[in-house]
Amino acid sequence: MVSSKYAESGSARVRRDLRDNHGREVSRCLIQDIADAVAAVALVKEEAWSYHLPKLETPPTTVALSLDGTCALMCEDGWRETMVGTISFYDAAGQRQHTIYLAATPEYGKATFLGRLEAEVFHVKATYPQAHYAGIADGAKGNWEFLERHTDTQVVDFWHAAEYLGKAAAVLYRGQPATRQSWTEASCHTLKHEPGGAATVLKQLKSLAKVRPWAKDDEDVQRAITYFTNQSAAGRMNYAARVAKNEPIGSGVTEAACKVIVKQRLCGSGMKWKESGAAAVLSLRCLNHTTGRWDQFWSKIDRWGFPVAA
């Protein structure tokens, strides 16, 4: 109970909660020590313990693998990237059935995090070998290198592509808000629903930039052109085919995880973290937010006993 509460709130708030709602007067140090002890077991047993996937009403048709990063303020290194990964299961209608969350403290090279994510992927593939595996990310090169090894198709997040279009449209149609909005909506529809939509939109971007002198060398316009050129050439913008099969085309689940798993807990006002403290909190939060894992973790503790597990 203490470790679960600490995963969600700082020690001062947990102390107040225990006092006001449970009649337990304990120190902040004890709360942190308990949470650190539980998290230490979770971290040590990550490789040895596997968790059962939930029983789904129907086997997933698509499994989406996605990863992203967000920043946390560390005591010694300042702002550093914290990695977040998700493995989401979708049925034939495109409804999300379950999501596995992973997160890791900032580290150079990201090797440990990617190793953990890879182990989860192997476990899922062994359970659902017939599913279609799709990789979704926002465009960072390092993400694609990992996703290409473990997924059948890769898709660049649709909303990132739409954001590039919106910024370019603000330049191309400056002083024409109604026309800008209309063009952006029409382009997004083309991109999402028409075969070859990315090539069509890219052609329009290049054509509009040529006939508008103020837009030709604008940074936002050129970024959009470069982004669409690179991602469409790599085959990551075939949204119409993905939509027709009810497959996900956005990494919203992972971006939400960045906010919920990392930002809400590690990035409060004035917060700075040591590596060990951040690792402990993220480990507990991922167990707590992945449906079923918190109970499975404690059932293993009950089976072997905390001293043996530790």
Residue pairs with C-beta under 8 A, 6 or more apart in sequence:
2 14
2 18
2 31
2 34
2 35
3 34
3 35
3 38
3 39
3 284
4 284
4 288
4 294
5 14
5 17
5 18
5 31
6 14
6 31
6 32
6 34
6 35
6 281
6 284
7 35
7 265
7 281
7 284
7 285
7 287
7 288
8 265
8 285
8 288
9 17
9 265
10 268
11 28
11 29
11 31
11 32
12 28
14 28
14 31
15 26
15 27
15 28
15 31
18 24
18 25
18 26
18 31
19 25
19 26
35 280
35 281
35 284
36 276
36 277
36 280
37 310
38 284
39 279
39 280
39 281
39 283
39 284
40 280
40 310
41 301
41 306
41 309
41 310
42 283
42 284
42 287
42 297
43 279
43 280
43 283
44 310
45 300
45 309
46 116
46 283
47 119
49 297
49 300
50 123
51 290
51 292
51 293
51 296
51 297
52 292
52 296
53 98
53 123
53 124
53 127
54 98
54 291
54 292
56 89
56 91
56 97
56 98
57 91
57 97
58 91
58 92
59 128
59 130
59 131
60 89
60 90
60 91
60 97
60 128
60 131
61 90
61 91
61 92
61 131
61 132
61 246
62 89
62 90
62 94
62 131
62 132
62 133
62 134
62 245
62 246
62 247
62 248
63 87
63 88
63 89
63 90
63 124
63 128
63 131
63 132
63 133
63 134
64 86
64 87
64 88
64 90
64 133
64 134
64 135
64 136
64 247
64 248
64 253
65 85
65 86
65 87
65 117
65 121
65 133
65 134
65 135
65 136
65 147
65 150
65 151
66 85
66 86
66 88
66 135
66 136
66 137
66 251
66 253
66 254
67 83
67 84
67 85
67 86
67 117
67 137
67 143
67 146
67 147
67 254
68 83
68 84
68 85
68 137
68 138
68 143
68 251
68 254
68 255
68 257
68 258
69 81
69 82
69 83
69 84
69 140
69 258
70 81
70 82
70 84
70 258
70 259
70 262
70 263
71 79
71 80
71 81
71 82
72 79
72 80
72 82
72 105
72 106
72 262
72 266
72 267
72 273
72 278
73 79
73 266
73 267
73 271
73 272
73 273
74 80
74 106
74 272
74 273
74 274
74 275
74 278
75 272
75 273
75 274
76 274
77 106
80 106
81 106
82 103
82 104
82 105
82 106
82 262
82 266
82 278
82 282
83 103
83 104
83 110
83 113
84 101
84 102
84 103
84 254
84 257
84 258
84 261
84 262
85 101
85 102
85 103
85 113
85 117
85 120
85 254
86 99
86 100
86 101
86 102
86 253
86 254
86 257
87 99
87 100
87 117
87 120
87 121
87 124
88 96
88 98
88 99
88 100
88 248
88 253
89 96
89 97
89 98
89 99
89 128
89 131
90 96
90 97
90 246
90 247
90 248
91 97
92 246
93 246
94 246
94 247
94 248
96 248
96 253
98 291
99 253
99 290
99 291
100 120
100 124
100 290
101 257
101 261
101 285
101 286
101 289
101 290
102 113
102 116
102 117
102 120
102 286
103 257
103 261
103 262
103 282
103 285
103 286
104 110
104 112
104 113
104 116
104 279
104 282
105 273
105 275
105 278
105 279
105 282
106 275
106 278
107 113
110 142
114 146
117 146
118 146
118 150
121 150
125 131
125 133
132 152
132 153
132 245
132 247
133 150
133 151
133 152
133 153
134 151
134 152
134 153
134 154
134 155
134 242
134 247
134 248
135 144
135 147
135 148
135 150
135 151
135 153
135 154
135 155
136 147
136 154
136 155
136 156
136 157
136 248
136 249
136 250
136 251
136 254
137 143
137 144
137 147
137 154
137 156
137 157
137 251
138 156
138 157
138 160
138 251
139 156
139 157
139 160
139 227
139 230
139 231
144 154
144 234
144 236
147 154
148 154
153 235
153 242
154 234
154 235
154 236
155 236
155 237
155 238
155 239
155 242
155 247
155 248
155 249
156 231
156 236
156 237
157 249
157 250
157 251
158 191
158 192
158 239
158 249
158 250
159 250
159 251
159 252
160 251
161 191
161 227
161 228
161 231
161 237
162 184
162 188
162 191
164 223
164 224
164 227
164 228
165 184
165 187
165 188
165 191
165 201
165 224
166 184
167 220
167 223
167 224
168 205
168 220
168 221
168 223
168 224
168 225
169 180
169 183
169 184
169 187
170 180
170 220
171 214
171 215
171 218
171 220
171 221
172 180
172 183
172 205
172 208
172 209
172 212
172 215
172 221
173 179
173 180
173 183
174 180
174 214
187 201
187 204
190 197
190 200
190 201
191 197
191 198
191 200
191 201
191 237
191 239
192 239
192 240
192 243
192 249
193 239
193 240
193 243
194 200
194 240
195 240
195 241
197 237
197 239
197 240
198 228
198 231
198 232
198 237
198 238
198 239
199 232
201 228
202 225
202 228
202 229
202 232
205 221
205 224
205 225
205 228
206 225
208 215
209 215
209 216
209 218
209 221
209 222
209 225
210 216
215 221
228 237
231 237
239 249
242 248
242 249
243 249
257 289
260 289
261 282
261 285
261 286
261 289
262 282
265 281
265 285
266 273
266 278
266 281
266 282
273 281
286 293
287 293
287 294
287 297
288 294
300 309
301 309
